[in-house]
Amino acid sequence: MNIDILAPLVDLFEGVPAWQATALLVGLSVAMALLMEFVVLRGLLRYTSRTATAYDNIVISELRLPIVLTAALAGVYLLTQIPSVTAAVLVSAEQVDTFFGKPSLSVIVLAWAFAANRMVNRLVEEVKDQGSRFDFAPVLSNVWTLVVLVGSIGILLSVWEYSVAPLLGAAGIAGIAIGFAARDTVANFFGGIALYFDDTYKLGDYIELDTGEAGTVVKVGIRSTTLLTRDEVLIVLPNAALNAGKVINQSAPQRRRRVKVPIGVGYGTDIDAFEELVEAVAADEALVLDSPKPRMRFRRFGNSALEYELLCWVSSPTRSSKARHKLNREIYKRVSEADIEIPFPQRDIRVRTDAASARLGTRLDGEGDGRPDNGVETPPRRSTDSA
């Protein structure tokens, strides 16, 4: 295998004896590798260790090995391409390339592939630890690993001069077959990518679905998303279903959540004193945030009560139910102590008796034995058929 970019370097050694070319190239390769390791890379690592973020330190530390290996093995590969060197050995040029040139290139390719994969995975973990929206980034990390694997295999086949055309044709047919056989898995995979780019949710968010499920996102994978409910039950949901349905993120754009507590008060109540009392209850509750301040809203004139609503805020969606419970208890105690009526719907039933209904009742009661309630017999009724 001959790389065109190395042709000018090969021309520089044209006519140079084999032993001189070998000594010069090996010495330059070793010197370049030592220079990159002990001067350039270590200097960069000392500089990046003092920066505010760890991203640059991760990049330099992961690229350290492939850079040094490339500098050391580039001279070995270049030796296999110099005619004077290949002519001086006892074997053919093809054998020299097979035993020295191609293996050196293969090691370089594998070193760069391994470093690229580790670098991206470490960057993903570092970004995820910062608590940002990129908690969902493991999906892209897995995609990157697959891309690096396929690309490395393709480059290695090209280095060893294997034709990839038949493999591409077979891969295309296999891809179609796999696509039909695993269409649900493929749909979940791309659904997860769509959820990531849409920034629908991240780890730790409390979400609600249109199907009724609700919980905290504890795991995001390629195929599914796992929720932890308030009952400490894990629910595994396919990403395709989440991407197609309606998802309510209670933790975005901020984690705080507003709590609404409806309450009715009787007509004739001093509403100023009542509003002040309920707002004081909310202000004394530890789960309720001081800002925005709790406030009362008079919603409507109800059939049985003046209908109010207490509006206040809690720090997270998971605290809303507990806050509502504690507020309802304390409001009931306070309004009872203040002798404020909390009415409830009542219905009055009136029974009316008049003369017509009394006669009707007498006639109905006498139909069974032909006598009314006063004991006087009446002739039996006869039905007359009309022609």
C-alpha positions as CSV (number, residue, x, y, z in Angstrom):
1,M,0.0,0.0,0.0
2,N,1.4,3.3,-1.0
3,I,0.2,6.7,0.3
4,D,0.5,9.6,-2.1
5,I,1.1,12.1,0.7
6,L,4.4,10.3,1.5
7,A,5.7,10.4,-2.0
8,P,7.7,13.7,-1.5
9,L,9.4,12.1,1.6
10,V,10.2,9.0,-0.3
11,D,11.8,11.1,-3.1
12,L,14.1,12.7,-0.5
13,F,15.8,9.3,0.2
14,E,16.2,8.4,-3.4
15,G,19.9,7.3,-4.0
16,V,20.6,7.2,-0.2
17,P,22.2,3.9,0.9
18,A,19.8,1.5,2.7
19,W,21.7,1.6,6.0
20,Q,21.9,5.3,6.1
21,A,18.2,5.7,5.2
22,T,17.3,3.2,7.9
23,A,19.4,4.8,10.6
24,L,18.2,8.3,9.7
25,L,14.5,7.4,9.6
26,V,14.6,5.3,12.8
27,G,16.5,8.1,14.6
28,L,14.1,10.8,13.4
29,S,11.1,8.7,14.4
30,V,12.4,8.1,17.9
31,A,13.5,11.7,18.3
32,M,10.1,12.9,17.2
33,A,8.2,10.6,19.5
34,L,10.4,11.7,22.5
35,L,10.0,15.3,21.6
36,M,6.2,15.0,21.4
37,E,6.0,13.0,24.7
38,F,8.4,14.9,27.0
39,V,8.1,18.5,25.6
40,V,4.9,19.1,23.7
41,L,2.3,16.8,25.3
42,R,3.6,17.1,28.9
43,G,3.7,20.9,28.5
44,L,0.1,20.9,27.2
45,L,-1.0,18.7,30.1
46,R,0.5,21.0,32.7
47,Y,-1.2,23.9,31.0
48,T,-4.6,22.2,30.8
49,S,-4.5,21.0,34.4
50,R,-4.7,24.7,35.4
51,T,-7.7,25.6,33.3
52,A,-11.3,26.0,34.6
53,T,-12.7,22.9,32.8
54,A,-11.5,19.4,32.4
55,Y,-12.4,19.1,28.7
56,D,-9.1,20.2,27.3
57,N,-7.2,17.9,29.7
58,I,-9.3,14.9,28.6
59,V,-8.6,15.7,24.9
60,I,-4.8,16.0,25.4
61,S,-4.5,12.9,27.7
62,E,-6.4,10.7,25.3
63,L,-4.6,11.9,22.2
64,R,-1.2,11.4,23.9
65,L,-0.8,7.7,23.0
66,P,-1.8,7.8,19.3
67,I,0.4,10.9,18.6
68,V,3.5,9.2,20.1
69,L,2.8,5.9,18.3
70,T,2.2,7.7,15.0
71,A,5.5,9.6,15.3
72,A,7.4,6.4,16.2
73,L,5.8,4.1,13.6
74,A,5.7,6.6,10.7
75,G,9.4,6.0,10.1
76,V,8.9,2.2,10.0
77,Y,6.2,2.5,7.4
78,L,8.2,5.0,5.4
79,L,11.2,2.6,5.3
80,T,9.0,0.0,3.5
81,Q,8.3,2.5,0.8
82,I,12.0,3.4,0.0
83,P,13.3,1.4,-3.0
84,S,16.9,1.3,-1.8
85,V,15.8,-0.3,1.5
86,T,13.4,-2.8,0.0
87,A,16.1,-3.8,-2.6
88,A,18.7,-4.4,0.1
89,V,16.7,-7.0,1.9
90,L,16.5,-10.7,0.9
91,V,12.8,-10.7,0.5
92,S,10.5,-9.0,-1.9
93,A,9.1,-5.5,-1.5
94,E,5.6,-6.9,-1.1
95,Q,6.8,-9.1,1.8
96,V,8.5,-6.2,3.5
97,D,5.2,-4.2,3.2
98,T,3.2,-7.1,4.5
99,F,5.4,-7.8,7.6
100,F,6.3,-4.2,8.5
101,G,4.4,-1.6,6.6
102,K,0.8,-2.8,6.9
103,P,1.1,-3.8,10.6
104,S,2.6,-0.4,11.5
105,L,-0.3,1.3,9.8
106,S,-2.8,-1.0,11.5
107,V,-1.4,-0.2,14.9
108,I,-1.7,3.5,14.1
109,V,-5.3,3.2,13.0
110,L,-6.3,1.1,16.1
111,A,-4.6,3.6,18.4
112,W,-6.4,6.5,16.9
113,A,-9.8,4.7,16.9
114,F,-9.4,3.6,20.5
115,A,-8.3,7.1,21.6
116,A,-11.2,8.8,19.7
117,N,-13.8,6.5,21.3
118,R,-12.4,7.0,24.8
119,M,-12.1,10.7,24.3
120,V,-15.7,11.2,23.3
121,N,-17.0,8.8,26.0
122,R,-15.0,10.7,28.7
123,L,-16.3,14.0,27.4
124,V,-19.8,12.8,27.6
125,E,-19.4,11.6,31.2
126,E,-17.8,14.9,32.1
127,V,-20.6,16.9,30.6
128,K,-23.2,14.7,32.2
129,D,-21.7,15.2,35.6
130,Q,-22.2,19.0,35.2
131,G,-26.0,18.4,35.5
132,S,-26.9,20.0,32.2
133,R,-29.3,18.9,29.5
134,F,-26.6,16.5,28.1
135,D,-27.6,13.9,30.7
136,F,-29.2,12.3,27.7
137,A,-25.9,12.2,25.8
138,P,-25.1,8.5,26.4
139,V,-27.3,7.8,23.4
140,L,-24.9,9.7,21.2
141,S,-21.9,8.1,23.0
142,N,-23.2,4.7,21.9
143,V,-23.8,5.9,18.4
144,W,-20.2,7.3,18.3
145,T,-18.8,3.9,19.4
146,L,-20.6,2.2,16.6
147,V,-19.4,4.7,14.0
148,V,-15.7,4.3,15.2
149,L,-16.0,0.5,15.1
150,V,-17.4,0.5,11.6
151,G,-15.0,3.1,10.3
152,S,-11.9,1.3,11.9
153,I,-12.9,-2.0,10.2
154,G,-13.3,-0.2,6.9
155,I,-9.9,1.5,7.1
156,L,-8.1,-1.7,8.2
157,L,-9.6,-3.6,5.3
158,S,-8.4,-0.9,3.0
159,V,-4.9,-1.0,4.5
160,W,-4.7,-4.7,3.9
161,E,-6.1,-4.2,0.4
162,Y,-9.3,-6.2,0.8
163,S,-12.2,-5.0,-1.4
164,V,-15.0,-3.7,0.7
165,A,-17.5,-3.6,-2.2
166,P,-18.9,-7.1,-1.6
167,L,-19.1,-6.4,2.1
168,L,-21.0,-3.2,1.5
169,G,-23.5,-5.1,-0.7
170,A,-23.9,-7.8,1.9
171,A,-24.3,-5.2,4.6
172,G,-27.0,-3.4,2.6
173,I,-29.0,-6.6,2.2
174,A,-28.4,-7.5,5.9
175,G,-29.4,-4.0,6.9
176,I,-32.8,-4.3,5.1
177,A,-33.4,-7.7,6.7
178,I,-32.5,-6.4,10.1
179,G,-34.6,-3.3,9.6
180,F,-37.7,-5.4,9.0
181,A,-37.0,-7.8,11.7
182,A,-36.1,-5.2,14.4
183,R,-38.2,-2.3,13.3
184,D,-39.4,-1.6,16.8
185,T,-35.8,-1.5,18.1
186,V,-34.8,0.8,15.3
187,A,-37.8,3.0,16.0
188,N,-36.9,3.2,19.7
189,F,-33.3,4.0,18.8
190,F,-34.1,6.9,16.5
191,G,-36.9,8.0,18.9
192,G,-34.2,8.3,21.6
193,I,-32.1,10.4,19.4
194,A,-35.1,12.7,18.6
195,L,-35.9,13.1,22.3
196,Y,-32.3,14.1,22.9
197,F,-32.2,16.8,20.2
198,D,-35.6,18.1,21.2
199,D,-34.4,18.4,24.8
200,T,-37.6,16.8,26.0
201,Y,-36.3,15.8,29.4
202,K,-33.1,14.8,31.2
203,L,-32.1,12.6,34.2
204,G,-33.8,13.7,37.4
205,D,-36.8,15.4,35.6
206,Y,-40.3,14.6,36.8
207,I,-42.5,13.9,33.7
208,E,-46.1,13.0,33.1
209,L,-47.5,11.1,30.1
210,D,-50.8,11.3,28.4
211,T,-51.4,7.6,29.4
212,G,-51.3,8.5,33.1
213,E,-47.8,7.4,34.1
214,A,-45.7,9.9,36.0
215,G,-42.3,9.6,37.6
216,T,-38.7,10.8,37.8
217,V,-36.4,9.9,34.9
218,V,-33.7,7.7,36.4
219,K,-32.2,6.1,33.2
220,V,-32.1,6.9,29.5
221,G,-31.0,4.2,27.2
222,I,-30.9,3.5,23.5
223,R,-34.1,1.6,23.5
224,S,-36.1,2.8,26.5
225,T,-36.4,5.3,29.3
226,T,-37.0,4.3,32.9
227,L,-39.2,6.2,35.3
228,L,-39.3,5.9,39.1
229,T,-42.9,6.6,40.4
230,R,-43.8,8.0,43.8
231,D,-44.7,4.4,44.8
232,E,-41.0,3.5,44.1
233,V,-42.0,1.4,41.1
234,L,-39.8,1.4,38.0
235,I,-41.6,1.9,34.7
236,V,-39.7,1.1,31.4
237,L,-41.1,3.0,28.5
238,P,-40.0,2.6,24.8
239,N,-38.5,5.7,23.4
240,A,-40.6,5.5,20.3
241,A,-43.8,5.7,22.4
242,L,-42.4,8.7,24.3
243,N,-41.5,10.4,21.0
244,A,-45.0,9.8,19.6
245,G,-47.0,10.7,22.7
246,K,-47.5,13.8,24.8
247,V,-44.9,14.3,27.5
248,I,-45.4,16.9,30.3
249,N,-42.1,17.9,31.9
250,Q,-42.9,19.2,35.3
251,S,-39.3,20.1,36.0
252,A,-38.8,22.4,33.0
253,P,-37.9,25.1,32.4
254,Q,-37.6,25.4,36.2
255,R,-38.0,22.8,38.9
256,R,-40.3,24.9,41.1
257,R,-44.0,24.2,40.6
258,R,-47.1,26.1,41.5
259,V,-49.7,24.6,43.8
260,K,-53.4,25.4,43.6
261,V,-55.5,24.8,46.7
262,P,-59.3,25.5,46.1
263,I,-61.4,26.5,49.2
264,G,-64.9,27.8,49.6
265,V,-66.2,30.1,52.3
266,G,-69.7,31.0,53.3
267,Y,-71.7,34.0,52.1
268,G,-71.5,36.9,54.5
269,T,-67.9,36.1,55.6
270,D,-65.4,39.0,56.0
271,I,-63.3,38.2,52.9
272,D,-60.5,40.5,53.8
273,A,-59.9,38.7,57.1
274,F,-60.3,35.3,55.4
275,E,-57.8,36.1,52.7
276,E,-55.3,37.3,55.3
277,L,-55.7,34.2,57.3
278,V,-55.1,31.8,54.4
279,E,-52.1,33.7,53.1
280,A,-50.6,33.6,56.6
281,V,-51.1,29.8,56.7
282,A,-49.2,29.5,53.4
283,A,-46.4,31.8,54.6
284,D,-45.9,29.7,57.7
285,E,-45.6,26.4,55.7
286,A,-42.0,25.3,55.3
287,L,-42.6,23.6,51.9
288,V,-43.9,26.8,50.4
289,L,-41.4,29.2,48.8
290,D,-41.3,32.8,50.0
291,S,-40.9,34.0,46.4
292,P,-43.2,34.3,44.6
293,K,-45.4,35.1,47.6
294,P,-48.6,33.1,48.2
295,R,-51.7,34.9,47.2
296,M,-55.5,34.4,47.2
297,R,-57.8,34.6,44.1
298,F,-61.5,35.0,44.3
299,R,-62.7,32.8,41.4
300,R,-66.5,32.8,41.3
301,F,-69.8,33.0,43.2
302,G,-70.7,29.4,43.8
303,N,-74.1,27.9,44.6
304,S,-73.2,27.2,48.2
305,A,-70.0,29.3,48.8
306,L,-67.6,32.0,47.6
307,E,-65.1,30.0,45.7
308,Y,-61.4,30.9,46.4
309,E,-58.1,29.5,45.3
310,L,-54.8,29.7,47.1
311,L,-51.8,30.0,44.8
312,C,-48.3,29.2,46.1
313,W,-45.0,27.7,44.9
314,V,-42.9,24.7,46.0
315,S,-39.3,23.8,45.1
316,S,-40.0,20.7,43.0
317,P,-43.0,18.9,41.5
318,T,-42.6,15.9,43.9
319,R,-43.4,18.2,46.9
320,S,-46.7,19.5,45.5
321,S,-48.9,16.7,46.9
322,K,-47.4,16.9,50.4
323,A,-47.6,20.7,50.4
324,R,-51.3,20.6,49.4
325,H,-52.0,18.1,52.2
326,K,-50.4,20.2,54.9
327,L,-52.0,23.4,53.7
328,N,-55.5,21.8,53.7
329,R,-55.0,20.6,57.2
330,E,-53.8,23.9,58.6
331,I,-56.4,25.9,56.7
332,Y,-59.2,23.8,58.2
333,K,-57.8,24.2,61.7
334,R,-57.4,28.0,61.4
335,V,-60.8,28.7,59.9
336,S,-62.4,26.5,62.5
337,E,-60.7,28.4,65.3
338,A,-61.7,31.7,63.6
339,D,-65.3,30.5,63.4
340,I,-65.4,30.9,59.6
341,E,-67.9,28.7,57.9
342,I,-66.8,26.3,55.1
343,P,-70.2,25.5,53.6
344,F,-71.1,22.3,51.8
345,P,-74.0,21.6,49.3
346,Q,-77.3,21.0,51.0
347,R,-80.7,20.0,49.6
348,D,-84.1,20.5,51.3
349,I,-86.9,18.0,50.5
350,R,-90.5,19.2,51.0
351,V,-93.5,16.8,51.0
352,R,-96.8,18.4,49.9
353,T,-100.3,16.8,50.5
354,D,-103.4,18.3,48.9
355,A,-107.0,17.2,48.4
356,A,-106.5,15.9,44.8
357,S,-103.6,13.7,45.9
358,A,-105.6,12.4,48.9
359,R,-108.5,11.3,46.6
360,L,-106.0,9.7,44.2
361,G,-104.4,7.8,47.1
362,T,-107.9,6.7,48.3
363,R,-108.8,5.4,44.9
364,L,-105.5,3.6,44.4
365,D,-105.7,2.0,47.8
366,G,-109.3,0.7,47.1
367,E,-108.5,-1.0,43.8
368,G,-107.2,-4.2,45.4
369,D,-110.4,-5.4,47.2
370,G,-113.1,-3.0,45.7
371,R,-113.4,-1.0,48.9
372,P,-111.9,2.4,49.8
373,D,-110.1,3.1,53.1
374,N,-113.5,4.1,54.8
375,G,-114.8,0.5,54.4
376,V,-117.7,1.2,52.0
377,E,-118.0,-1.3,49.2
378,T,-118.0,-0.2,45.7
379,P,-119.1,-2.2,42.7
380,P,-116.4,-3.8,40.6
381,R,-115.2,-2.0,37.5
382,R,-116.1,-3.4,34.1
383,S,-114.3,-2.8,31.0
384,T,-116.3,-2.0,27.9
385,D,-114.9,-3.0,24.5
386,S,-115.7,-0.6,21.8
387,A,-116.6,-2.0,18.4
